[in-house]
Amino acid sequence: MPERQIVLDTETTGLDPAQGHRIIEIGCIELVNRRQTDRRFHTYLQPDRAIDEGAVRVHGITNDFLADKPRFPDIADPFLDFVRDAELIIHNAPFDLGFLNHELQLCGRGQVVLEQLCAVEDTLRLARQRHPGQRNSLDALCKRYNIDNSQRTLHGALLDAEILADVYLAMTRQQSSMFEPEMTNSELLRNNEVRETRLARKHAPLLVIQANAEEAAAHADYLNFLDKSSGGPCVWRRLEERYTR
């Protein structure tokens, strides 16, 4: 079966669903076998409450913009159908899952918990494991992995999901090699030729300068001094004996 993953992000009216805050945007990107497909799930939502001013400064979404948008119950089934049985890739997963599960509960689907429908990979937890003690925000990871986030002047669920997909693939690239398609013999040969060419260009031939007679005599005198000081053959003498047998 193909490995199906959904990179997911949300925007909200505030920070805590327990204080009545709601989801106002959901953005999802589909990956199949670590490749982006054309399938997306994206919607804005009418929260039926005011958006905190601090949240508006982060994502730029206003209540006026959301006035004619659907409510979560209107999109719950299509959303669940889109993510079901996939692995969810989320940055700071407890935040988004807390809001999504709260919305499912509010619309009468309290028996549905996303963690039971989907496996979850928290990229913030993963980044902290790989880069302990460093900043692991999405912007910081973009800088670390050379991901272009120049369009991210404001947060947006779909844009952030697209950026997170690139970050996740870059962050997990080494462990994915076992899942990559097998290469043909000609492809392997071509890759080896390219690798050998790169190595040849990277490393110049080593220049070996032999000691002259005077330098060799001075070296022998110093080894004799070390032999007397250590009461036996010094390390250099033992190495010479080993490699001249």
Secondary structure, DSSP 8 states (H G I E B T S, - for coil): ---EEEEEEEEESSS-GGGT--EEEEEEEEEETTEEEEEEEEEE---SS---HHHHHHH---HHHHTTS--HHHHHHHHHHHHTTSEEEETTHHHHHHHHHHHHHHTT-TT--HHHHSEEEEHHHHHHHHSTTS--SHHHHHHHTT---TT-SS--HHHHHHHHHHHHHHHTTGGGGGGS----HHHHHHHHHHHHHHHHHHS---------HHHHHHHHHHHHHHHHHHTS--HHHHHHHHHT-
